[in-house]
Amino acid sequence: MKCFDAHSDIWTDVTIKRLKGETNVFHNHHFERLQKGGVEGSILVLWVDPPHIRDYAKRTHELFTCVKDEIAEAKDFRIVKNYDEMMKAREEGVFYIMIGVEGMAYASYDPTFAKLDEYYDFGARHGMLTWNEENGFGHSAASGSTEGLSDLGKKAVLHMIDKKMIVDTSHLNEAGFWDIARIMDGRPFIASHSDCKKFSQHPRNLTDDQLRAIRDANGCVGLNAWNEFLDNDPMKGDINRLADHCEHMIDVMGIDHVGCGFDFCGFLGDPNDPEVYSGMDAVTWGLEDASKIPHLFDILRDRGMREDEIEKIAFGNFHRIVKEVVG
């Protein structure tokens, strides 16, 4: 079964390693694992990692430079900016990457949206207003704030709609989520890498009402393999619990609104370098990295899911989002 992963932090790993002198990071560190897991394409996000969050402008430009250089020497992937380009790469058997943005602090104090347009001009067709920080657009789920989007944040969403960018509510607090739901007014939006509050009260997870709002907008939620999101009891945070999240999403939203957004971060860990973000302790048992993705689909088959239903979760539903929103 092929898979489209709607959320990956590989660009951050590319930046970390290229700044240390490496080249061809995608090929040398990621491609084999992705192939083994059946991943045929992904949204790779421009994300400012925690050691650099206080100097997000500098880090954003490092991301631009390193990703541009990686793309220039790429042999294993192709950047796509719309559905037709995605399908052409798929038909040719080329790994396809859509550029996204995870946290727009860099652009969030610019009322002209010129910096948001920098993301678009760089190739981004997807974006989240915040990561775990608060910024000029809004408040993250991690902030604890009950305030919604700022006026500038609301205008930023409208700007993204005009640019035909996918609006992603993962990482926003609940008030910001509902602001986006109202602004979208039935247009599709997503939560690329979030799970269900039914099993874990983590602030990044979604209530059933939020799931229904995404369903009603014909959007999609990506299953997240970050183990803290899976269960209130960390000892239950394994691949089987992620399958429970999948089944609950289907129960609430229907099969047409569930996808994959695994958020694998184990490759970012370096215990010998405190300046490198470590995601090594966030892995889910049985789904530790992209190579293990087929195990999740096997579990869903064992629970009685049909092949055509698994295909929707694996790639079909997010492909539809790209087609409907980006064009």
C-alpha positions as CSV (number, residue, x, y, z in Angstrom):
1,M,0.0,0.0,0.0
2,K,1.4,3.4,-1.0
3,C,1.1,6.3,1.4
4,F,1.1,10.0,1.4
5,D,2.3,11.5,4.7
6,A,0.8,15.0,5.2
7,H,3.4,16.0,7.8
8,S,7.2,15.6,7.9
9,D,10.0,17.5,9.5
10,I,12.7,16.3,7.1
11,W,13.5,19.9,5.9
12,T,14.6,20.6,9.5
13,D,17.0,17.6,9.4
14,V,18.2,18.8,6.0
15,T,19.0,22.2,7.5
16,I,20.7,20.8,10.6
17,K,23.0,18.5,8.5
18,R,23.7,20.9,5.7
19,L,24.9,23.5,8.1
20,K,27.3,21.0,9.4
21,G,28.6,20.4,5.8
22,E,26.6,17.4,4.6
23,T,25.0,17.2,1.2
24,N,22.3,15.0,-0.3
25,V,20.7,14.6,3.1
26,F,17.3,13.3,1.8
27,H,19.0,10.6,-0.1
28,N,21.6,9.6,2.5
29,H,19.4,9.7,5.6
30,H,15.7,9.4,4.6
31,F,14.9,7.9,1.1
32,E,15.5,4.3,1.9
33,R,13.3,4.3,5.0
34,L,10.5,6.1,3.1
35,Q,10.7,3.6,0.3
36,K,10.6,0.7,2.7
37,G,7.4,2.1,4.3
38,G,5.7,2.7,0.9
39,V,5.7,6.5,1.3
40,E,5.4,7.9,-2.2
41,G,5.1,11.6,-1.3
42,S,4.8,14.0,1.6
43,I,4.2,17.5,2.8
44,L,7.6,18.6,4.1
45,V,7.3,21.6,6.3
46,L,9.5,24.6,6.9
47,W,9.7,24.5,10.7
48,V,11.9,26.5,13.1
49,D,13.1,23.9,15.6
50,P,13.1,24.8,19.4
51,P,16.8,25.9,19.8
52,H,16.1,28.6,17.3
53,I,12.6,29.8,18.1
54,R,13.8,33.1,19.6
55,D,15.7,33.9,16.3
56,Y,13.0,32.6,13.9
57,A,13.9,35.1,11.2
58,K,17.5,33.9,11.0
59,R,16.5,30.3,11.1
60,T,13.8,30.8,8.5
61,H,16.4,32.1,6.1
62,E,18.7,29.2,6.9
63,L,15.8,26.9,6.0
64,F,15.2,28.7,2.7
65,T,18.9,28.4,1.8
66,C,19.5,24.8,2.8
67,V,16.3,23.5,1.3
68,K,16.9,25.4,-1.9
69,D,20.4,23.9,-2.1
70,E,19.0,20.4,-1.3
71,I,16.4,20.7,-4.1
72,A,19.1,21.8,-6.5
73,E,21.0,18.6,-6.1
74,A,18.0,16.3,-5.7
75,K,18.0,13.0,-7.5
76,D,15.3,11.1,-5.5
77,F,12.4,13.7,-5.3
78,R,10.6,16.4,-7.2
79,I,8.9,19.5,-5.7
80,V,5.2,19.7,-6.8
81,K,3.0,22.8,-6.5
82,N,-0.4,21.4,-7.6
83,Y,-2.4,18.3,-8.0
84,D,-1.5,17.7,-11.7
85,E,2.2,17.9,-10.9
86,M,1.7,15.5,-8.0
87,M,-0.1,13.0,-10.1
88,K,2.5,13.3,-12.9
89,A,5.3,12.5,-10.4
90,R,3.3,9.7,-9.0
91,E,2.7,8.1,-12.4
92,E,6.5,8.4,-13.1
93,G,7.4,6.8,-9.8
94,V,9.1,9.9,-8.5
95,F,8.9,10.8,-4.8
96,Y,6.9,14.0,-4.7
97,I,7.2,16.8,-2.1
98,M,4.8,19.6,-1.4
99,I,6.4,22.3,0.7
100,G,4.5,23.4,3.7
101,V,5.0,25.8,6.7
102,E,4.7,24.8,10.3
103,G,4.5,28.0,12.3
104,M,4.5,31.4,10.6
105,A,6.1,33.5,13.3
106,Y,8.4,34.9,10.6
107,A,5.4,36.3,8.7
108,S,3.1,37.1,11.6
109,Y,4.0,40.7,12.3
110,D,3.9,41.9,8.7
111,P,0.5,43.5,7.8
112,T,1.4,43.6,4.1
113,F,1.7,39.7,4.0
114,A,4.9,40.1,1.9
115,K,6.6,37.6,4.2
116,L,3.7,35.2,3.9
117,D,4.1,35.6,0.2
118,E,7.8,34.7,0.5
119,Y,6.7,31.2,1.7
120,Y,4.4,30.9,-1.3
121,D,7.0,32.1,-3.8
122,F,9.4,29.6,-2.3
123,G,6.9,26.9,-3.3
124,A,4.8,26.5,-0.1
125,R,1.2,25.5,-0.8
126,H,0.3,24.7,2.8
127,G,0.6,26.4,6.1
128,M,0.0,26.5,9.9
129,L,-0.3,29.9,11.5
130,T,1.6,28.8,14.7
131,W,3.8,26.0,16.0
132,N,4.0,25.8,19.8
133,E,4.6,29.6,20.1
134,E,2.3,32.5,20.3
135,N,2.9,35.0,17.5
136,G,1.2,37.9,15.7
137,F,-1.4,35.6,14.1
138,G,-2.6,33.6,17.0
139,H,-2.0,31.3,19.9
140,S,-0.8,27.7,19.9
141,A,-2.4,24.7,21.7
142,A,0.6,24.7,23.9
143,S,0.1,28.3,25.0
144,G,-2.9,27.6,27.2
145,S,-4.6,30.7,25.8
146,T,-8.3,30.9,25.3
147,E,-8.0,33.8,22.9
148,G,-8.7,33.3,19.2
149,L,-6.8,34.6,16.2
150,S,-5.7,38.2,16.0
151,D,-7.3,40.5,13.4
152,L,-4.1,40.0,11.4
153,G,-4.3,36.3,11.8
154,K,-7.9,36.3,10.4
155,K,-6.7,38.3,7.5
156,A,-3.8,35.9,7.0
157,V,-6.3,33.1,6.6
158,L,-8.2,35.0,4.0
159,H,-4.8,35.7,2.2
160,M,-4.0,32.0,2.2
161,I,-7.5,31.3,0.7
162,D,-6.8,33.8,-2.1
163,K,-3.4,32.1,-2.7
164,K,-5.0,28.6,-2.8
165,M,-2.9,27.4,0.2
166,I,-4.1,24.6,2.4
167,V,-5.0,26.0,5.8
168,D,-3.9,23.7,8.6
169,T,-5.2,24.0,12.2
170,S,-2.8,21.5,13.8
171,H,-1.0,23.4,16.6
172,L,-3.6,26.1,17.0
173,N,-5.5,26.4,20.2
174,E,-9.2,25.6,20.2
175,A,-10.4,29.2,19.9
176,G,-8.2,29.7,16.9
177,F,-9.5,26.5,15.4
178,W,-13.1,27.8,15.6
179,D,-12.1,31.1,14.1
180,I,-10.6,29.3,11.1
181,A,-13.7,27.1,10.8
182,R,-15.9,30.2,10.6
183,I,-13.6,32.0,8.2
184,M,-13.4,28.9,5.9
185,D,-17.2,28.9,5.8
186,G,-17.5,25.4,4.4
187,R,-14.2,25.5,2.4
188,P,-11.9,22.5,3.1
189,F,-9.3,22.9,5.9
190,I,-7.2,20.2,7.7
191,A,-5.5,19.2,10.9
192,S,-2.5,17.5,9.3
193,H,-1.1,15.8,12.4
194,S,-3.5,15.5,15.3
195,D,-5.3,12.8,17.2
196,C,-8.5,12.4,19.3
197,K,-9.2,13.7,22.8
198,K,-11.3,10.6,23.4
199,F,-8.1,8.7,24.2
200,S,-5.7,11.5,25.2
201,Q,-6.4,14.9,26.6
202,H,-3.2,16.3,25.1
203,P,-4.0,19.9,24.1
204,R,-2.9,19.2,20.5
205,N,-5.7,16.6,20.1
206,L,-9.2,17.3,18.7
207,T,-12.6,17.0,20.3
208,D,-15.4,15.3,18.5
209,D,-16.9,18.6,17.8
210,Q,-13.7,19.7,16.1
211,L,-13.6,16.5,14.1
212,R,-17.2,17.1,12.9
213,A,-16.3,20.7,11.9
214,I,-13.5,19.4,9.7
215,R,-15.9,16.8,8.3
216,D,-18.5,19.4,7.5
217,A,-15.9,21.4,5.6
218,N,-15.0,18.3,3.6
219,G,-11.5,18.5,5.2
220,C,-9.2,15.8,6.6
221,V,-7.3,14.9,9.8
222,G,-3.9,13.2,9.7
223,L,-3.2,10.4,12.2
224,N,-0.2,11.4,14.3
225,A,2.3,8.9,15.6
226,W,3.7,11.1,18.4
227,N,3.3,8.8,21.4
228,E,2.2,11.5,23.9
229,F,-1.0,12.0,21.8
230,L,-2.1,8.4,21.9
231,D,-3.3,7.7,25.4
232,N,-3.5,9.4,28.8
233,D,-1.5,6.4,30.0
234,P,1.9,6.5,28.2
235,M,2.3,2.8,28.5
236,K,-0.7,2.4,26.1
237,G,0.7,4.6,23.4
238,D,1.4,2.0,20.8
239,I,0.4,1.3,17.2
240,N,-2.8,-0.4,18.2
241,R,-3.9,2.7,20.1
242,L,-3.2,4.7,16.9
243,A,-5.5,2.3,15.1
244,D,-8.1,3.1,17.8
245,H,-7.8,6.8,17.0
246,C,-8.3,6.0,13.3
247,E,-11.5,4.0,14.0
248,H,-12.8,6.7,16.2
249,M,-12.2,9.4,13.6
250,I,-14.1,7.2,11.1
251,D,-16.9,6.8,13.5
252,V,-17.2,10.6,14.0
253,M,-16.3,11.9,10.5
254,G,-16.6,9.0,8.1
255,I,-14.0,7.3,6.0
256,D,-13.5,10.3,3.6
257,H,-11.9,12.5,6.2
258,V,-9.0,10.5,7.7
259,G,-5.4,10.5,6.5
260,C,-1.8,10.1,7.5
261,G,0.3,12.9,9.1
262,F,2.7,10.8,11.2
263,D,5.1,13.5,12.4
264,F,8.1,11.2,12.7
265,C,10.9,13.0,14.6
266,G,13.2,10.3,15.8
267,F,15.8,11.2,13.1
268,L,16.2,14.7,14.7
269,G,17.7,13.2,17.9
270,D,21.4,13.7,18.8
271,P,22.1,13.1,22.5
272,N,25.6,14.4,22.0
273,D,24.6,17.8,20.7
274,P,22.3,19.9,22.9
275,E,21.8,22.4,20.1
276,V,19.9,19.7,18.1
277,Y,16.3,19.1,18.9
278,S,15.7,15.5,20.1
279,G,12.5,13.7,19.0
280,M,13.9,10.3,19.9
281,D,11.7,9.9,22.9
282,A,8.5,10.6,20.9
283,V,8.3,7.3,18.9
284,T,5.3,5.1,19.0
285,W,5.9,1.4,19.7
286,G,5.3,-0.5,16.5
287,L,5.4,2.6,14.4
288,E,8.9,4.0,15.3
289,D,9.6,5.4,11.8
290,A,8.3,5.6,8.3
291,S,9.5,2.1,7.4
292,K,6.9,0.6,9.8
293,I,3.8,2.3,8.2
294,P,2.6,-0.9,6.6
295,H,2.1,-2.4,10.0
296,L,-0.6,0.1,10.7
297,F,-2.5,-0.8,7.5
298,D,-2.1,-4.5,8.4
299,I,-3.8,-3.8,11.8
300,L,-6.7,-2.0,10.0
301,R,-7.1,-5.0,7.7
302,D,-7.2,-7.3,10.6
303,R,-9.9,-5.2,12.1
304,G,-12.0,-5.7,9.0
305,M,-11.3,-2.6,6.9
306,R,-11.6,-3.0,3.2
307,E,-8.7,-2.2,0.8
308,D,-10.5,0.7,-0.8
309,E,-11.1,2.2,2.6
310,I,-7.4,1.9,3.6
311,E,-6.4,3.5,0.3
312,K,-8.5,6.6,1.2
313,I,-6.6,6.8,4.6
314,A,-3.2,6.1,3.0
315,F,-3.3,8.7,0.3
316,G,-6.7,9.3,-1.3
317,N,-8.3,11.7,1.1
318,F,-5.3,14.1,1.2
319,H,-4.9,13.9,-2.5
320,R,-8.5,15.1,-2.7
321,I,-7.7,18.0,-0.5
322,V,-4.7,19.0,-2.7
323,K,-7.0,18.8,-5.8
324,E,-9.8,20.8,-4.3
325,V,-7.8,23.5,-2.5
326,V,-4.6,24.0,-4.5
327,G,-5.9,22.9,-7.8
